[in-house]
Amino acid sequence: MNTFHRQDLPVRSLVTGHELSIPVFTFTGKKSGAKVYIQANLHGAEVQGNAVIHELMNYLFENEIQGEVVLVPQCNPYGENQKMGEYTYGRFDPTTGANWNRNHFYLTAKKEGAEYLNVGEFAQNHKELSWEETKFQFKKLMKEKIQIKKEKNKLWGEAHGQNLCLQLQELAVDSDLVIDLHTASVATNYLYAPNYARDVAKAMGVPHVLFIPESFDGAMDEANFTPWWDLKMAFAKINREIPMDFVALTYELSSQESLNFCQAKREAQKILNLFKLKKLITKNAPAISEEKKLKEGEEKNISQQWGCELKDFKNLYSPMGGLVEFVVTPGEIVKAGQVLAKILSFTTIIDSSSCRQAITEVLAPEEGIIINCFPSASILQGQSLFLLMTKTFSI
């Protein structure tokens, strides 16, 4: 059976001197193979990924793998503890205002400094090596560069968000598959995948997929797939074609501030689909047992998968402030001109006629799929009312 190891990684000391740490669970099979890294809860209110990791842990304690799986639940304890009344604020660092998931280090950025990896130079120096040896050397060098970055940071220190992300990135950087588990406000299940990984997205089976450019914007998935994409481009310049064995994904697990163990079984099974693709488990490996009864808001079995380009993932902003009724729900396909929401405002009421006109209908600008809704019934003008996938295609 798999070897199990737990490490508690210190991430921040508090004013009182108490130290916050995160548990890192590692399962290693008897045979070598691909390495998978999965983390959850980088944003404080996005807790569903922890239930998914628990399901994966149950599976890995009972079923042998070929390779290694590293699981990091509750990876941002400081963010998770940012409670404001009944709600969790933890999307942004309260000290800097930065999004917790925009603090990662771009290893292969074209900048001066010993901490940056020059992919052109690496490609030139390793052009005669086998692909397996090339991958090994690239992973090793990325680890070394992160160590250099950490050493340089000791002189002046670093903002907590950047330091946390660097620690998590160090755990993930030598993996073949990285999955960052998130949720949205009030949403359906959907996936962010790089354009080159369309076959991986299809194999995973998530119903809605956003295909993103192979570029860096500070997120965990981008921090892990862009070095490999940059390496591919560097090798292409010297006429060597290499495969893209490495994939990093962001899996959005419906809505924040909620936990659903029944739903987690289905979501964990989709991750096991990728374990099969990466040959960590066999195609006939046992599935995660499911409860037949669906709970409210749980994703139903969907055979159709829809994709869209990131540029066609549209934000529909509220045209006015007021009290909103959402007429449609996440996952619903809507037509252009269809009523999506109704907004009530008392400011225009001066007589019986205007009272009947105090509700404004918000219409869909074009056909699409509702992915995310605003989480409150009260809204300001200019806040994001809906996120829609448009110009969708079957995958």
C-alpha positions in Angstrom: 0.0 0.0 0.0 1.0 3.7 -0.4 3.4 5.3 2.1 1.8 8.1 4.0 3.7 11.1 5.4 2.4 14.3 7.2 4.4 17.5 7.4 3.3 20.7 9.2 4.7 23.7 7.3 4.9 26.9 9.3 3.6 29.9 7.3 3.2 32.9 9.6 3.7 34.0 13.2 1.0 36.2 14.8 1.3 39.3 17.0 1.0 37.0 20.0 3.9 34.9 18.8 1.7 32.0 18.0 2.5 30.3 14.7 0.1 29.3 11.9 1.0 26.2 10.0 -0.5 24.1 7.2 -0.6 20.3 7.0 1.0 18.7 3.9 -0.1 15.1 3.3 2.0 13.0 0.9 1.1 9.6 -0.5 3.8 7.7 -2.3 3.2 4.5 -4.2 5.6 1.5 -4.3 6.4 2.2 -8.0 7.6 5.5 -9.4 5.4 7.6 -11.7 4.0 11.0 -12.1 3.8 13.5 -9.2 0.5 15.3 -8.5 0.1 18.4 -6.3 -3.4 19.6 -5.1 -4.2 22.5 -2.8 -7.4 24.1 -1.5 -8.7 27.2 0.3 -6.1 29.8 -0.8 -9.1 32.1 -0.7 -10.5 32.0 2.8 -14.2 31.6 2.0 -13.6 28.9 -0.6 -13.8 25.8 1.6 -15.3 23.1 -0.7 -11.9 22.0 -1.9 -11.1 20.7 1.6 -13.9 18.2 1.4 -12.6 17.1 -2.0 -9.1 16.6 -0.6 -10.6 14.6 2.3 -12.3 12.3 -0.2 -9.0 11.9 -2.1 -7.3 11.0 1.2 -9.8 8.3 1.9 -9.3 6.9 -1.5 -5.5 7.0 -1.3 -5.4 5.2 2.0 -7.2 2.3 0.4 -6.0 2.2 -3.2 -2.5 1.9 -4.4 -1.0 4.4 -6.8 2.0 4.5 -9.1 3.8 7.8 -8.3 3.2 10.5 -5.7 0.3 12.7 -4.6 0.8 15.8 -2.4 -2.4 17.2 -0.8 -2.5 20.6 1.0 -5.9 21.5 2.4 -6.5 24.9 4.2 -3.4 26.2 2.6 -4.0 29.8 3.8 -5.0 29.7 7.4 -4.7 33.5 7.9 -7.1 34.2 5.0 -9.5 31.5 6.3 -9.7 33.2 9.7 -10.6 36.7 8.3 -14.2 36.6 9.5 -16.4 39.7 9.4 -19.6 38.9 11.2 -21.1 35.8 9.5 -18.9 36.1 6.4 -15.3 35.3 5.5 -13.4 38.2 3.9 -10.4 36.1 2.9 -10.1 36.8 -0.8 -7.7 39.7 -0.3 -4.8 40.2 2.1 -6.2 42.8 4.5 -2.7 44.3 4.9 -1.8 44.9 1.3 -5.2 44.6 -0.4 -3.7 42.1 -2.9 -5.6 39.0 -4.1 -4.1 36.0 -2.4 -4.0 34.2 -5.7 -2.0 37.0 -7.5 1.2 36.7 -5.5 3.1 33.9 -7.2 6.6 34.1 -8.6 7.2 34.0 -12.4 10.3 31.8 -12.5 11.0 32.2 -16.2 10.3 36.0 -16.5 12.8 37.8 -18.7 14.4 39.7 -15.8 17.9 40.1 -14.4 18.6 38.1 -11.2 20.0 34.8 -10.2 16.5 33.7 -9.1 15.2 33.8 -12.7 15.5 30.8 -15.0 16.7 31.6 -18.5 14.8 29.1 -20.7 16.7 30.0 -23.9 20.0 29.2 -22.2 18.6 26.0 -20.7 17.2 24.8 -24.0 20.6 25.4 -25.7 22.5 23.6 -23.0 20.1 20.6 -22.9 19.2 20.2 -26.6 20.9 16.8 -26.9 19.4 15.2 -23.8 16.5 12.8 -23.8 13.2 14.3 -22.9 13.0 12.4 -19.6 16.4 13.7 -18.6 15.5 17.2 -19.8 12.4 17.2 -17.6 14.4 16.0 -14.6 17.0 18.7 -15.0 14.4 21.4 -15.5 12.5 20.5 -12.4 15.8 20.4 -10.4 16.7 23.9 -11.7 13.3 25.3 -10.9 13.7 24.1 -7.3 17.2 25.7 -7.1 15.8 29.0 -8.4 13.1 29.1 -5.8 15.7 28.4 -3.1 17.7 31.4 -4.4 14.6 33.5 -4.3 13.9 32.5 -0.7 17.5 33.4 0.3 17.3 36.8 -1.4 14.1 37.5 0.5 15.7 37.0 3.8 17.6 40.2 3.5 14.6 42.6 3.3 11.8 40.1 4.0 8.7 39.8 1.9 4.9 40.5 2.2 3.1 37.5 3.8 1.0 36.8 0.7 4.1 36.5 -1.6 6.0 34.4 1.0 3.0 32.0 1.4 2.7 31.6 -2.4 6.4 31.0 -2.7 6.2 28.2 -0.1 3.3 26.6 -1.9 4.9 27.0 -5.3 8.0 25.2 -3.9 5.9 22.2 -3.0 4.3 22.1 -6.4 7.1 23.1 -8.8 8.4 19.6 -9.6 5.0 18.1 -10.2 3.5 16.8 -13.4 0.0 17.8 -12.6 -1.1 20.8 -10.3 -4.7 21.4 -9.3 -5.7 24.5 -7.4 -9.2 24.1 -5.9 -11.3 27.2 -5.6 -15.0 28.3 -5.6 -16.8 31.3 -7.0 -19.5 33.4 -5.4 -22.7 31.5 -6.4 -21.6 29.3 -9.2 -21.7 26.0 -11.1 -18.6 23.8 -11.4 -16.1 25.0 -14.0 -12.5 24.7 -14.9 -9.7 27.0 -15.9 -7.3 25.2 -18.3 -4.5 26.4 -20.6 -5.3 26.3 -24.3 -2.8 23.4 -24.9 -4.6 21.1 -22.4 -8.0 20.6 -24.1 -7.6 16.8 -24.1 -6.9 16.9 -20.4 -10.0 19.1 -19.7 -12.2 16.7 -21.8 -10.8 13.7 -19.9 -11.5 15.3 -16.5 -15.2 15.7 -17.4 -16.0 19.1 -15.8 -19.1 20.5 -17.5 -17.8 24.0 -18.2 -14.2 24.9 -19.2 -12.5 28.3 -19.7 -9.5 28.0 -21.9 -6.9 30.6 -20.9 -3.7 31.9 -22.7 -0.3 30.4 -21.8 0.8 33.6 -20.0 1.4 34.7 -16.5 -0.9 36.9 -14.4 0.2 35.9 -10.9 -2.1 32.9 -10.3 -1.0 29.4 -9.0 -1.9 27.5 -12.1 -0.1 30.1 -14.4 3.0 30.1 -12.1 3.3 26.3 -12.7 2.5 25.9 -16.4 4.1 29.0 -17.8 7.7 27.8 -17.2 7.0 24.6 -19.2 5.3 26.6 -22.0 8.2 29.0 -22.1 10.5 26.0 -22.3 8.5 24.6 -25.2 8.8 27.9 -27.0 12.6 28.1 -26.3 13.1 24.6 -27.8 11.0 25.5 -30.8 13.4 28.3 -31.6 16.2 25.7 -31.9 14.0 23.3 -33.9 13.4 20.8 -31.2 9.7 19.8 -30.6 8.9 18.7 -27.0 5.6 17.4 -25.6 3.6 19.3 -23.0 3.5 16.6 -20.3 2.9 19.2 -17.6 -0.6 20.6 -16.8 -1.8 23.0 -14.1 -5.5 23.7 -13.6 -7.8 25.8 -11.4 -11.0 23.8 -10.5 -13.9 26.0 -9.3 -16.2 23.9 -7.1 -19.5 25.8 -7.1 -20.1 28.4 -4.4 -18.1 29.9 -1.6 -19.0 29.7 2.1 -20.5 26.3 1.7 -19.5 22.6 2.2 -21.1 19.6 0.6 -19.6 16.2 1.3 -21.9 14.4 -1.2 -20.9 16.8 -4.0 -17.2 16.4 -3.0 -17.4 12.7 -4.0 -18.3 13.7 -7.6 -15.6 16.3 -7.7 -13.0 14.0 -6.4 -13.9 11.4 -9.0 -13.2 14.0 -11.7 -9.7 14.4 -10.3 -9.3 10.6 -10.3 -10.1 10.8 -14.1 -6.8 12.7 -14.4 -5.0 10.3 -12.1 -5.9 7.7 -14.7 -4.7 9.9 -17.6 -1.4 10.4 -15.8 -1.2 6.6 -15.0 -1.2 7.0 -11.3 -4.0 4.5 -11.2 -5.2 2.0 -13.8 -8.3 2.5 -16.0 -10.1 -0.2 -14.1 -9.3 1.3 -10.6 -12.3 1.5 -8.3 -14.4 4.7 -8.4 -15.3 6.7 -5.4 -18.7 5.5 -4.1 -21.5 8.1 -4.4 -24.7 8.7 -2.6 -27.6 8.4 -5.1 -29.6 11.2 -3.6 -28.5 14.6 -4.8 -28.4 17.5 -2.4 -29.6 21.0 -3.2 -27.2 22.8 -5.5 -25.3 19.7 -6.3 -24.0 19.1 -9.9 -26.1 16.5 -11.7 -24.5 14.1 -14.2 -23.8 16.1 -17.3 -22.5 14.3 -20.4 -22.1 17.5 -22.4 -19.1 19.7 -21.8 -18.9 23.3 -22.9 -15.8 25.4 -23.4 -15.1 29.0 -24.3 -12.0 31.2 -24.6 -11.2 33.5 -21.7 -11.8 36.6 -23.9 -15.4 35.4 -24.3 -16.0 35.0 -20.5 -18.1 38.1 -20.1 -18.9 40.1 -17.0 -22.4 41.6 -16.9 -22.4 44.6 -14.5 -25.5 45.8 -12.7 -26.9 48.9 -14.5 -28.2 50.3 -11.2 -28.2 49.9 -7.5 -31.1 48.2 -5.8 -32.5 44.9 -4.5 -32.1 42.1 -7.0 -34.0 38.9 -7.7 -32.0 36.4 -9.8 -34.3 34.8 -12.3 -31.7 32.3 -13.7 -29.3 30.0 -11.9 -25.6 29.0 -12.5 -25.2 26.4 -15.2 -28.3 27.6 -17.2 -28.1 28.3 -20.9 -29.7 31.6 -21.7 -30.7 33.4 -25.0 -30.1 36.9 -26.0 -32.8 39.2 -24.6 -33.8 36.7 -21.9 -34.6 38.2 -18.5 -31.8 37.3 -16.1 -32.6 39.4 -13.0 -35.1 42.0 -11.7 -33.9 45.0 -9.7 -36.1 47.0 -7.3 -35.4 50.6 -6.6 -37.7 52.9 -4.5 -36.0 56.2 -5.5 -38.2 56.7 -8.6 -41.6 56.1 -6.9 -43.7 59.2 -6.7 -47.2 57.9 -7.6 -49.1 54.6 -8.3 -47.9 54.5 -11.9 -44.2 54.9 -11.1 -44.6 52.3 -8.3 -45.5 49.7 -10.9 -42.4 50.7 -12.9 -40.0 50.5 -9.9 -38.7 47.1 -11.0 -36.1 47.0 -13.8 -35.4 43.9 -15.8 -31.8 43.0 -16.7 -31.6 41.2 -20.1 -28.9 38.9 -21.5 -26.9 40.9 -24.1 -26.2 37.6 -26.0 -26.5 33.9 -25.8 -24.4 32.1 -23.2 -24.1 30.0 -20.1 -24.5 31.5 -16.6 -21.5 30.5 -14.6 -21.5 32.8 -11.6 -24.0 35.1 -9.8 -23.6 37.9 -7.3 -23.9 36.4 -3.8 -26.2 39.1 -2.3 -29.8 40.3 -2.9 -28.6 43.9 -2.5 -26.3 45.4 -5.2 -24.5 48.6 -6.1 -24.4 50.0 -9.6 -21.4 48.6 -11.5 -21.0 45.4 -9.4 -20.7 42.1 -11.2 -24.2 40.7 -11.5 -23.3 37.6 -13.6 -20.4 36.0 -15.3 -21.3 34.2 -18.6 -19.5 31.9 -21.0 -20.3 33.2 -24.5 -19.4 31.9 -28.0 -19.3 28.4 -26.4 -18.3 25.2 -28.2 -18.6 21.6 -27.4 -15.4 19.8 -26.1 
